[in-house]
Amino acid sequence: MGYKSTKYSIDSTDYQVGQDNVTKWGMDVHNTVFTASAGLSILFIVTLLLLSPADAKAAIDAVKGAALSKFDFVFMWGANILLIFALGIAFSPLGKIRLGGDDAKTEFSTLSWLSMLFAAGMGIGLIFWGVAEPTAFFTNWFGTPLNVEPFTAEGRELALGSAVFHWGFHAWAIYGMTALCLAYFVYNKGLPLSMRSVFYPLLGDRVWGRIGDAIDVMAVLVILFGLATSLGLGGSQAASGISHVFGLDNSLFLQLLIILTIMGLAIVSVVRGMDSGVKALSNLNMVIAFLFLGFLAVLNFTTVFDSLFTGITGYVKNILPLSQSAGREDSTWLHGWTVFYWAWWVAYAPFFGIFVARISKGRTIREFLFCVLVIPTIVTTLWMCFFGGIAIDQIMNNVGLLGAEQGISDVSLSLFYMLDAYSIGNILSVIAVALIVVFFVTTLDSGSIVVDSMTAGGKLELPIKQKVIWAVISATIAMVMLWIGGTDSIQALQSVTIIAALPFTIILVIGCFSLLKGMLTEVEGNSTQETVAK
């Protein structure tokens, strides 16, 4: 029999959510959430226009620094708790629950589903940090993990292991538990696809009031600012790559042109729909990425597999000390890297969670958690160890620009410096730029779908023009930020997103308890019905 429960009535929730929706100019939006989100976004941009970008960045960075240092235990324990929840649910009888009920069917093949969740989650981040992060740890660029000695064998092991730690199980547990909470309440309880739905077991009908509006508005702003930050930084990296390969001036015009191109391609993808748009691009992305990864592995067979073994060893040996904040002597590195990463994953979690929930109907919770936790962790481990291992090897053996400089001088160029060491470096760099652009198109595409659903009260099917509007708004925020203050403004926007992650970490942990309460009532109801049937 199905797991569908009548404890939460879809009839009443449809009315409560729908009564605040307005239909205007061919769009269907939730009046409060849409207006507040759009208004606050404009207010933030106007504020930055009136202030000096450098002054604004300094003030916001001060708040961010305090949040990361004073509340590091919140981020660290939040990530640990979410991972424990994920493993506990996956291995418990609750893992048998199917999203949507026993008879629910999947909408996408497992391969396409994995491609979409990976492209939405971390694909572009790996391109940006795959070389830069392990290299930074190995060369003492802004500290070393656990105060290990840089430029040593032990330093290499911890550099690769720490990179795997940042992009592995903890990160995907933050993403996965957010997505699971949303998917369960949408498909098994009939609630709208919005963050407020996760808290129905704890707050009841109050989630349809101002409390729920506040949760959704916060989620929309975090998603919008996160997308804009990613687009701004990605545009800068792509421009750096194009400038490096083709000798063009890395100007503001080039950066804006790249973001406009990404926006245009994302709009085409949105118009084509989920199957022909996001799914097709995500599949293409993964094919290119694995061919790229495989080609470099063949060229550096001994190095990459030794690095893989070293990275996994470093991760397993140090996962416990890396997972705690108390008593750490490497506080600069801890706050600048691990705590920052946990905050960034939390900030990105509503976007990832809503998108992945949207495409995950029909999978059991155990299958869902296994695929979200294990498969992406394997991919990120391969990527970090392969690219990071090659880069560290070039430094140790004084090969290429990385070897000459003994590390990284420009994060946005680190990947291209590594590729320059090969005779076909320019060709590999062109492929890397193409990969960056396509990853950003899928990110903006899926992001516009998420924000559209959130600002429409959690509805799944909405006019295409709404998705196009949010794609334009996200890209516009990124372009305005670059125009008024360059990377200073983009980094200020990123800092705002990180600050917002502090309360959201607590919200996500509470959401896990809400999920557990909801699943237990379903199992109890299911057992009662089976007893009556007998």
PyMOL commands that set and color helices and strands:
alter all, ss='L'
color gray80, all
select helices_A, chain A and resi 10-18+31-50+53-70+72-91+93-96+110-121+123-129+132-139+145-147+153-167+169-187+195-208+210-246+252-299+301-322+331-358+365-396+400-405+411-419+425-454+464-533
alter helices_A, ss='H'
color red, helices_A
select strands_A, chain A and resi 21-24+27-30
alter strands_A, ss='S'
color yellow, strands_A
deselect
rebuild
show_as cartoon
